[in-house]
Amino acid sequence: MTRLTADVWVSAYLTRLRLAGIPVFITKKGDATAGAVLVKLNTLDGRATAYQRSFDLMTGDRKWVVLAEGAEPDVDAALMRQKSFDPDLWVIEVEDRDGRHLLDEPGLSD
């Protein structure tokens, strides 16, 4: 199976969020072909969750897992640490009071 480039996946994700009426911003643009993507969900109440892709060695599946969760400044600090050692990293910020990020939907969860 061919993997999508990072910029194609990000573009599709942004489109899906916008069609659902969920505000989204690219806060760090990474490498267009192979950059990893982190998604920060800001629930606009002072809390946030950052998600990263993880490879499950047992099943071979790629899943979104929580990288950091809690007070927004703490999540931002975790993202800054990730950015400091990965110059190819993409960071997408989703703002939704209901906690919707769509990462578990078909086509995005793969």
Sequence and secondary structure as in RCSB ss.txt:
>XXXX:A:sequence
MTRLTADVWVSAYLTRLRLAGIPVFITKKGDATAGAVLVKLNTLDGRATAYQRSFDLMTGDRKWVVLAEGAEPDV
DAALMRQKSFDPDLWVIEVEDRDGRHLLDEPGLSD
>XXXX:A:secstr
     HHHHHHHHHHHHHHTT  EEEEE   TTT  EEEEEE SSSEEEEEEEEE TTT  EEEEEEEEEEHHHH
HHHHHHHHHH TT EEEEEE TT    TTSTTT  
